[in-house]
Amino acid sequence: MKTSDLAALFSLAAIWGASFLFMRITAPAFGPFAMVALRVGLAALFLLPLLAWRGGLGTMWQRRRDLMVVGAFNSAIPFTFYAWAMLSVQAGFASITNATAPLFAALIAWMWLKDRLSLTGVAGLLIGMAGVIILVWPKIRFDEGGLGWPVLACLAATLSYGFAANYTKRNLAGVDSLVTATGSQACAALLVVPLAWWQWPTVNPSLEVWAAAAVLAIGCTGIAYILFFRLISSVGPARAIAVTFLIPAFGMLWGVLFLAETVTFNMLGGGAVILLGIGITNGLIKWPVGRRGVQERA
């Protein structure tokens, strides 16, 4: 990987890690629906002129039904789950749960698309899920003051990401990545804006919170999409997914530096085990199991 590609990889991880910081700042002020509407709406407004300049608006209209599904499951639903969870959980913790998305994507690909899953892949999934248990076990309480529901909301968000990744692979393969990014954000905005209008905050947030929302939308969503797709074009999807390993580190770092959050043993241990499972499942970390995979079907 070239130096420029490594720089892009770390920049993207830093940007996406910061998204949890900005969600932690904006969600309490705007509320989940309004925050998500601003995020996807401003991102769509940022990306649409770029897509129009590249002549992709026609393709976006032709694939509007598939883009609506991706917009729902890759943006509207998971962003809303995370926005609600961020009213209670730390930014660093949420960034670690985000790392489970590749695990859910691999599991759904095996169950739905019947993708080959070797013994190594099974081992990686089991290790990753063990990491999830280590991470969330101290917080799974559903009594008053417990964080059980916000934690489950984080995991529901990553499950939604996993479904969206497989749906995109199945129904939007070969479509320009900028079309997918722009169309999904625009469709997500159409889904969330009515709910945002219904629950718009009665007290106008401060200029600092509005600025955080703008950075979240344009920087952590619009620009991040462009950077990610450029990285895929340069190094391929298998290497680009390595950004998953770096996002939790930056998420915890920004939370400690700017929000005075604490990093617990369960966060470090669970996150490390989750990332180990992801690496094994995706072949980024070699596992001492024979090459002959066992294909299983649901």
N, C-alpha and C positions, 0 to 999 in steps of 0.2 A: 504494500500500500504506500503510495507516494506521500510526501510530507504534506502536500496540500489536501489530500484526502483525509489524513489523520487530523489535520487542523479542522476540516469540515465536520468530522465525526465528533470531536470534542466540543466544537461550537454548538452543534445540534444537541448534544447531551446537556450542555449547560443551559441552553434555551428551554428545552423541554423540562429539565429539572426545575427551572425557574417558574414554569407554569403553575406548579403547585404552590409556590410562594405567592404568586399573584391571585390565585384562586382563594387562598387563605385570607388575603386582604380584601378582596372584592365581594366574596359570597355573603359575609355578614351584613354588608352595607346595602347590596342590591337585592339579595335573596337569590335562590338558585335559578329560577326561570329567567329573571331579568339579566342576571350575569351571563347565562349561557346564550341568551338572545343577542346580547352585545358582542359576545365572543365570536359567534358564528356569523352574525350579521356584518360586523365590521371586517371580518376576514373575507367574506364573500365580496364585499365592496372593494376590498384591496385586490382580490384575485381576478375579478371579472374584467377589468380593463386589460390585464395581461392576456387573458384568454381571448378577448376580442381582438387584440393586436395580432395574436397568432392564428386567428380565423377558426377558433374552435367552438364558437357559440352554437353553430348548427349541430355539431356532434353532441354537445351537451343536451340540446333539446331532444334529439333523437333517442338518447339513452336516459331520459328523465325518470322513467319508472325504476330502473335499476339504481340510478343515482339517489332516488328518494329513499330506497331501502338502505343504501350505504350511508346516506346522510343521517338516517334515524339511528342505525346501530353503531356507526363509527363516530358520531358527534352528538346528536341531540340527546339520546338516552344516556350514554356513558358520561358526557359532560354534566348532565343534570344530576346523576347519581353522585359524581365526585363533588359537585358544587354543594349538594346537601350534606354530604359526609364531611366536607371541609368546615362546616359550622362547628364540628366537634373534634375531629382528629387533627393531628399535626401534619404539616406539609411533608416532612421527612417520612413519616409513616405511610402517607398516601402514595408517595413516589415509589416506595418499595412494593406496595401492592400492585402498582402499575406494571411491574416486572413480570407478573403472572400472566399477562396477555399472551405471550408466545406459547405458554403451556396450554392454555385453553384453546388457542388456535390449533395446536398440534392434536389435541384430544378431539376437537370438533372435526378436523380434517380426517381423522381415522374413523370416527363414527358416522360422518355424513358423506364425505367424498370418497371414503374407502381407500385413503392413502395408505401406502405400506408403512407399517410400524414395526421396526425390528425389536429384538430383545433389548438392544441399547436404548432405543426410543422409549420402551416401556420403563426401563430403569430410570431414565431421565425424568419421565413424568412422575413416577413414584417419589423420587428424591425431591423434585420441585414441590409436589403437594405436601411432603413432610416439612419442607421449609415454610409453606403457608401456615401449617398448624403451629409451628414454633413461633411464627410472627404474630399471629392473631390470638393465640390461646389466652394470654393474660387479659385481653380486652373483650372477650366474648362473654359479656354479661348483659342481660336484658332487663334487669331491674332498674329502678330509678337511679340515674347517674351512670349507668353502664353504657358501653360503646358498641354493644353487639350489633345493633342495626346500622350505624354508620360504617362499621367494618364490613358487614355483608354488602352494603351499598357499593363500597370500593371494589369488592370482588365481583359484584354483578356488573359493574362498569367494565372490568377487564374481560369478563365472559362475553359481553356485548362486542368488545373489540375483536375477540377471537372469532365470533360469528361473522362480523363484518369483513375480516381479512379473507375468510373462506368464500364468502359470497362474492367479494370482489374478484377473487381468483377464478371463480366459476363463471361469472356473468359479465365481467368487465375486462377480461384478459385482452390485451392488445389495444385498449383504449388509452389515448394520451393521458399521462398521469396528471397533467394540469387540468384536463377536463374532469377527471375524477375528483381531484381536490376541490376545484371551484364548484362543480355541480353539487357535490356532497354538502359543502358549507351552505350554499344557497338553499338547498332543499331542507337542511337542518333549520335554517332561519325561518322558513315558511312554517315548519312544525312548531317551533318554540315561541315565535313572536306573539301569537294570540295568548299564550299562557303568561308571557311576560307582561303584556298589557293588563291582564287580569290581576297580576300580583306585583305591579310596579310599586317601588317603595314610596311611601307617603312623604318621607323626609329625603330631600335631595342629597346624595352623597357628596363628600368634599371633592375638591379639585384633585387632590392626591389619589383618591380612590378612582375617579374617572380616568386619570392618567394610567393607573395600574390596569384598569380594564382595557384601555387602548393598547397598551403593551402586550397584554395577554392575547388580544385578538390579532393584532397585526404582526407582532414579533413572534409570540409563542405558537401561533396557528398559521397565519398566512406565510410569513417568511420561512418558518420552520418546515412547512410542506415543500416549498421550493427547494430548500437546502437538502431535505431528505431525498427527494426524487432525483436531484442532481447527483447525490451520493450513490444512489442505486444505479444510475446510468454509468457512473465512473468505476465503481468497484463491484457492482452486482448486489442482489438482495441478500445473499448469504452473509457477506461481510458487513453490509449496511446494518443488519439486525444486531450487530455488536453494540450499537448505541444503547440497546436495552441494558447492557451491563453497566453503563456509565450513568444513566439517568438517576438511579437511587442515590449514588454518591453525591451528585450535584444537588439533588432534592434535599438531602440531609444537610449538606453544607450551607445552602442558602437559608434553610430553616434555622440553623444554629446562629449564623451570622446576623440575620436581619430580624428574626422573630424570637430569638433567645430560646429556641426549643432544645430539648434534651434528647440525646441518643441513647437508647437502652440496649442492654445485651440481647434481648429478644429481637430488636430491630436489626442489629448487626448479624447475629447468628442466623435468624430466619432469612434475611436478605441474601446472605452468602449461600445458604443451602438452595434457595430458589434459583439464584443465578447459576449455581453448579448444575442443577437440573435442566435449566434452559440450555446451557452449553452442551450437555450430553445429548439432549433431545435433538438439537439442531446440528450435531456433529462438530461443534466448535471445540469441544473437549473430548479427547479420545477416552474410550472406556474399554477395559480389558474383557471384551466379549467378542466372540467370533463374528466374522463379517456376514455370515449367513443369517439374514433376518427372517423372522417368522411373521408372516402376514396374517393378521387377525381381522375378523369382521364382526361388526356389532351384531 
